[in-house]
Amino acid sequence: MVSTSIVASAEAARRKRAFSIMTLLFVLIVIVFIISMDTGQLKLTPHEVLRTLIGKGDAKQELILFQFRLPRMVMSLLIGAAFAVSGCILQGVTRNALAEPGILGINAGAGLVVILFISVFPVSSTIFLLPLLALVGAGGTAALIFTLSYRRNHGISTIRMLLVGIAVAAGISAAMLVLTLRLNPEQFKFVQVWLAGSILGTDWRFVLALVPWLVVLLPLVFFKARVLDVMNLGDLTASGLGAALSRERLIMFASAVGLAGAAVALGGAIGFVGLIGPHLARRLVGPQHPYLLPASALAGALLLIISDTFARLYNIPTGIVVAVIGAPYFLYLLMRTKGSS
């Protein structure tokens, strides 16, 4: 009775701390969002932003804020959350701290199909198809990686899957490079910017194309958060607790692929958000996925809107800013993992 009370008290304290940290992350996102509205190549003072928000700005200010700046800012939040949650799921399913959609090659597969389609059809006519096309590419790549990682009588090795993912990503990247050489100047310009990780959300249509995927997949993932906790106990223990491992692993992996594919389609090849977001969240709220998944979404959104604010200020692709932050962190994780093995 006493031990039950202690466990309940510890869980309540953990829940309170997690919600406090997630509230803090949300407040930081709001602060950065407000600062970002004032930031960019076209300057708007805080007073001009406030007047425009309440409908008293001039035509130029409304164009800058509502048609250019706000859609891209909302897109950065949504894409950051999607990448981070996808990375969190992959780390939980594979029980590998280095798993991330970009590193595993899922982003590259999504990008390959998008480039193939763009080479035939104009971008403006395929906005709402981009997430679906990226999902096809991401899903096909994920299936290929799983097939090549599987060994009879041994199942899927997470280290092998990571190495296969890196190799597949390199091969797909080479194929994309060849394809770009066959594009016309307008298509080539779009693809170059897109591959560098430049968010396309300068139009509310892109936001509308991405939102349905997050509305469907994020609640499903949050609802099944406990499944990832059970998976982390090991296959034998999880099976003993009654978990249908193969089915649940497929559902969670498909959800991760869907989130990453939709984010790649409309955000470009932005790497490392799916790696850094979950790791930052895990340090703040712990390893329990009911808290870790929403905290990862908030951390990823915060990371990407900060990166995109700097990118807009200096007129460089957002993916470059994220890479500057993420590459050293990935090397740190790689050395730490090697040191602990």
Rosetta blueprint (number, residue, H / E / L):
1 M L
2 V H
3 S H
4 T H
5 S H
6 I H
7 V H
8 A H
9 S H
10 A H
11 E H
12 A H
13 A H
14 R H
15 R H
16 K H
17 R H
18 A H
19 F H
20 S H
21 I H
22 M H
23 T H
24 L H
25 L H
26 F H
27 V H
28 L H
29 I H
30 V H
31 I H
32 V H
33 F H
34 I H
35 I H
36 S H
37 M H
38 D L
39 T L
40 G L
41 Q L
42 L L
43 K L
44 L L
45 T L
46 P H
47 H H
48 E H
49 V H
50 L H
51 R H
52 T H
53 L H
54 I L
55 G L
56 K L
57 G L
58 D L
59 A H
60 K H
61 Q H
62 E H
63 L H
64 I H
65 L H
66 F H
67 Q H
68 F H
69 R H
70 L H
71 P H
72 R H
73 M H
74 V H
75 M H
76 S H
77 L H
78 L H
79 I H
80 G H
81 A H
82 A H
83 F H
84 A H
85 V H
86 S H
87 G H
88 C H
89 I H
90 L H
91 Q H
92 G H
93 V H
94 T H
95 R L
96 N L
97 A L
98 L L
99 A L
100 E L
101 P L
102 G L
103 I L
104 L L
105 G L
106 I H
107 N H
108 A H
109 G H
110 A H
111 G H
112 L H
113 V H
114 V H
115 I H
116 L H
117 F H
118 I H
119 S L
120 V L
121 F L
122 P L
123 V H
124 S H
125 S H
126 T L
127 I L
128 F L
129 L L
130 L H
131 P H
132 L H
133 L H
134 A H
135 L H
136 V H
137 G H
138 A H
139 G H
140 G H
141 T H
142 A H
143 A H
144 L H
145 I H
146 F H
147 T H
148 L H
149 S H
150 Y E
151 R E
152 R L
153 N L
154 H L
155 G E
156 I E
157 S L
158 T H
159 I H
160 R H
161 M H
162 L H
163 L H
164 V H
165 G H
166 I H
167 A H
168 V H
169 A H
170 A H
171 G H
172 I H
173 S H
174 A H
175 A H
176 M H
177 L H
178 V H
179 L H
180 T H
181 L L
182 R L
183 L L
184 N L
185 P H
186 E H
187 Q H
188 F H
189 K H
190 F H
191 V H
192 Q H
193 V H
194 W H
195 L H
196 A L
197 G L
198 S L
199 I L
200 L L
201 G L
202 T L
203 D L
204 W H
205 R H
206 F H
207 V H
208 L H
209 A H
210 L H
211 V H
212 P H
213 W H
214 L H
215 V H
216 V H
217 L H
218 L H
219 P H
220 L H
221 V H
222 F H
223 F H
224 K L
225 A H
226 R H
227 V H
228 L H
229 D H
230 V H
231 M H
232 N L
233 L L
234 G L
235 D H
236 L H
237 T H
238 A H
239 S H
240 G H
241 L L
242 G L
243 A L
244 A L
245 L H
246 S H
247 R H
248 E H
249 R H
250 L H
251 I H
252 M H
253 F H
254 A H
255 S H
256 A H
257 V H
258 G H
259 L H
260 A H
261 G H
262 A H
263 A H
264 V H
265 A H
266 L H
267 G H
268 G L
269 A L
270 I L
271 G L
272 F L
273 V H
274 G H
275 L H
276 I H
277 G H
278 P H
279 H H
280 L H
281 A H
282 R H
283 R H
284 L H
285 V H
286 G L
287 P L
288 Q L
289 H H
290 P H
291 Y H
292 L H
293 L H
294 P H
295 A H
296 S H
297 A H
298 L H
299 A H
300 G H
301 A H
302 L H
303 L H
304 L H
305 I H
306 I H
307 S H
308 D H
309 T H
310 F H
311 A H
312 R H
313 L H
314 Y H
315 N L
316 I L
317 P L
318 T H
319 G H
320 I H
321 V H
322 V H
323 A H
324 V H
325 I H
326 G H
327 A H
328 P H
329 Y H
330 F H
331 L H
332 Y H
333 L H
334 L H
335 M H
336 R H
337 T H
338 K H
339 G H
340 S H
341 S L
